[in-house]
Amino acid sequence: MAVCEQLASHPNIDLETATITGLSRDADRGLWRLESSTGTHTATTVVLAASNSSSAFELSQHLPLKPIRGQVSIAPAQNQSRALKTVICGAGYLAPADEQAAHTFGASYNLDSLSSEVEVQDHQRNIDTLIKTDPTLHSLLGEVKASQLDGRAALRCTSPDYLPLVGPLPVFEDFVENYGGLKRDARADIPLSGSYWPGLYVHCGLGSRGFTYAPLGAEILASYICGEAPVLPNDLQKALNPARFIIRDLKRKRI
């Protein structure tokens, strides 16, 4: 949270929080209209970066976002563990003690639950993962038990291929019409450019690698929005394009 607050403190950034309930295009004015709990907002450029809620709008409901539950465990620092100055990573991770003299470690992956409640069984999974990383780490924390831990749980936003979705939002109906020939021949060469909503972009599906992917994703979006040279080679840019799942589903005759 502190990192996010620091990044948002830039003098060119004004932070306003609200629940967006509607998104529509004012084609005559070249603007996007956002209806929210605080009123109506307009903008020439909009980025859907709302985790699993990025697909909550009519224009983006085709995005195949997949929530995956994750839980981190929090344990009080011990005399020996306070000396830890760097994050230890392996099968899991253990972070140095924070200002509250507490360590976080984890994190669990649970495909069978969408609950955001902290669960003892996921604490145990995190302990087991910590032991796999290095058996001495558990003893460093005083061999704490799952029932004694604090923690927090949330739902990651992932995609079917576990790569982020970064780029312009495709016009679903146009893609289906223009590339419909892929249903008959998945290898067909269709010399048409994709159709995308002007000024509407997506940045989601970062999974558990948010702090790794987000800066690169932001650079990619900036290049799209400002008309700059692509940040990535063409094949990697395509691998992150939100339209890739429409093409995939046409080839598999799922549309």
HELIX and SHEET records of a PDB file:
HELIX    1   1 ALA A    2  ALA A    8  1                                   7    
HELIX    2   2 SER A   51  SER A   55  5                                   5    
HELIX    3   3 GLU A   58  SER A   60  5                                   3    
HELIX    4   4 SER A   81  ALA A   83  5                                   3    
HELIX    5   5 VAL A  120  THR A  133  1                                  14    
HELIX    6   6 PRO A  135  LEU A  140  1                                   6    
HELIX    7   7 ALA A  146  GLN A  148  5                                   3    
HELIX    8   8 PHE A  172  ASN A  178  1                                   7    
HELIX    9   9 GLY A  180  LYS A  183  5                                   4    
HELIX   10  10 GLY A  210  CYS A  226  1                                  17    
HELIX   11  11 ASN A  234  LEU A  240  1                                   7    
HELIX   12  12 ARG A  244  LYS A  251  1                                   8    
SHEET    1   A 3 ILE A  20  ASP A  26  0                                        
SHEET    2   A 3 LEU A  31  SER A  36 -1                                        
SHEET    3   A 3 GLY A  39  ALA A  43 -1                                        
SHEET    1   B 3 VAL A  46  LEU A  48  0                                        
SHEET    2   B 3 TYR A 196  CYS A 204  1                                        
SHEET    3   B 3 LEU A 165  PRO A 170 -1                                        
SHEET    1   C 5 ILE A  88  CYS A  89  0                                        
SHEET    2   C 5 TYR A  93  LEU A  94 -1                                        
SHEET    3   C 5 ALA A 102  GLY A 106 -1                                        
SHEET    4   C 5 LYS A  66  PRO A  76 -1                                        
SHEET    5   C 5 ASP A 150  THR A 158 -1                                        
END                                                                             
